[in-house]
Amino acid sequence: MQPLEDNLMQITLNLPDSLSQIETFNQSDWFREIAIALFQQELTGLG
């Protein structure tokens, strides 16, 4: 089995400036933004 470090992937997220206006940005919000970014970069699909 490969060490975890060998399986890491680095991505860049460009988050809209409007997110800084949100007072409560929780874990679900982060997961949603990451999912959107991955979908936009065609690294994940809808299935």
GUFIDO-545777 format. One record per residue: x, y, z of N, C-alpha, C in turn; residue in one letter; residue number from 1. Coordinates in steps of 0.02 Angstrom, whole numbers, padded with zeros to 5 digits. Example, Ala and Ser with C-alpha at 12.3 -4.5 7.8 and 13.67 -1.06 7.14 Angstrom:
BEGIN
{{00660 -00284 00390} {00615 -00225 00390} {00660 -00165 00390} 'A' 1}
{{00642 -00112 00354} {00684 -00053 00357} {00645 00002 00394} 'S' 2}
***
This chain:
BEGIN
{{00042 -00059 00000} {00000 00000 00000} {00044 00062 00000} 'M' 1}
{{00026 00112 -00041} {00065 00173 -00046} {00051 00219 00013} 'Q' 2}
{{00102 00257 00034} {00091 00306 00087} {00039 00358 00065} 'P' 3}
{{00003 00386 00113} {-00049 00435 00099} {-00022 00494 00059} 'L' 4}
{{00040 00515 00073} {00068 00573 00038} {00071 00563 -00037} 'E' 5}
{{00079 00500 -00059} {00083 00485 -00131} {00015 00493 -00166} 'D' 6}
{{-00039 00494 -00127} {-00106 00496 -00156} {-00138 00565 -00151} 'N' 7}
{{-00100 00615 -00131} {-00129 00682 -00123} {-00133 00717 -00190} 'L' 8}
{{-00184 00761 -00197} {-00193 00800 -00257} {-00201 00873 -00235} 'M' 9}
{{-00166 00917 -00270} {-00171 00988 -00253} {-00217 01022 -00304} 'Q' 10}
{{-00265 01060 -00279} {-00309 01098 -00323} {-00310 01171 -00300} 'I' 11}
{{-00328 01214 -00345} {-00336 01285 -00329} {-00409 01302 -00334} 'T' 12}
{{-00436 01333 -00281} {-00506 01353 -00281} {-00509 01429 -00288} 'L' 13}
{{-00547 01452 -00337} {-00560 01523 -00345} {-00630 01536 -00318} 'N' 14}
{{-00632 01561 -00257} {-00696 01574 -00225} {-00718 01646 -00237} 'L' 15}
{{-00782 01656 -00248} {-00807 01723 -00261} {-00798 01769 -00200} 'P' 16}
{{-00786 01832 -00213} {-00777 01882 -00160} {-00838 01886 -00115} 'D' 17}
{{-00896 01869 -00142} {-00958 01873 -00102} {-00956 01826 -00041} 'S' 18}
{{-00914 01775 -00044} {-00911 01729 00013} {-00883 01763 00075} 'L' 19}
{{-00843 01814 00066} {-00816 01849 00125} {-00870 01888 00161} 'S' 20}
{{-00927 01899 00129} {-00982 01935 00160} {-01025 01890 00204} 'Q' 21}
{{-01017 01824 00197} {-01057 01777 00234} {-01028 01769 00304} 'I' 22}
{{-01069 01780 00354} {-01045 01777 00423} {-01033 01705 00446} 'E' 23}
{{-01075 01659 00425} {-01067 01589 00446} {-01055 01546 00384} 'T' 24}
{{-00993 01531 00371} {-00974 01488 00315} {-00951 01423 00346} 'F' 25}
{{-00995 01371 00345} {-00981 01310 00381} {-00951 01255 00337} 'N' 26}
{{-00942 01197 00366} {-00910 01141 00330} {-00951 01121 00269} 'Q' 27}
{{-01017 01121 00273} {-01058 01104 00215} {-01047 01153 00158} 'S' 28}
{{-01040 01216 00175} {-01027 01267 00124} {-00960 01254 00089} 'D' 29}
{{-00909 01236 00129} {-00844 01221 00099} {-00848 01161 00053} 'W' 30}
{{-00882 01107 00076} {-00889 01048 00034} {-00926 01064 -00031} 'F' 31}
{{-00977 01105 -00028} {-01014 01124 -00088} {-00968 01162 -00136} 'R' 32}
{{-00929 01210 -00111} {-00884 01248 -00153} {-00830 01204 -00184} 'E' 33}
{{-00805 01157 -00146} {-00754 01110 -00172} {-00785 01067 -00226} 'I' 34}
{{-00846 01042 -00215} {-00880 01001 -00265} {-00891 01040 -00330} 'A' 35}
{{-00911 01102 -00324} {-00922 01144 -00383} {-00856 01154 -00420} 'I' 36}
{{-00803 01168 -00383} {-00737 01179 -00414} {-00713 01116 -00450} 'A' 37}
{{-00721 01058 -00419} {-00701 00995 -00450} {-00742 00981 -00513} 'L' 38}
{{-00807 00994 -00509} {-00850 00984 -00567} {-00829 01030 -00624} 'F' 39}
{{-00814 01093 -00608} {-00794 01141 -00659} {-00728 01121 -00691} 'Q' 40}
{{-00684 01088 -00653} {-00620 01066 -00679} {-00625 00996 -00709} 'Q' 41}
{{-00686 00970 -00713} {-00701 00905 -00741} {-00664 00849 -00705} 'E' 42}
{{-00655 00856 -00639} {-00622 00804 -00600} {-00673 00759 -00566} 'L' 43}
{{-00736 00776 -00571} {-00789 00734 -00545} {-00851 00741 -00589} 'T' 44}
{{-00896 00695 -00582} {-00957 00696 -00623} {-01019 00696 -00579} 'G' 45}
{{-01076 00689 -00612} {-01139 00689 -00575} {-01162 00619 -00555} 'L' 46}
{{-01124 00568 -00567} {-01147 00501 -00553} {-01114 00465 -00500} 'G' 47}
***
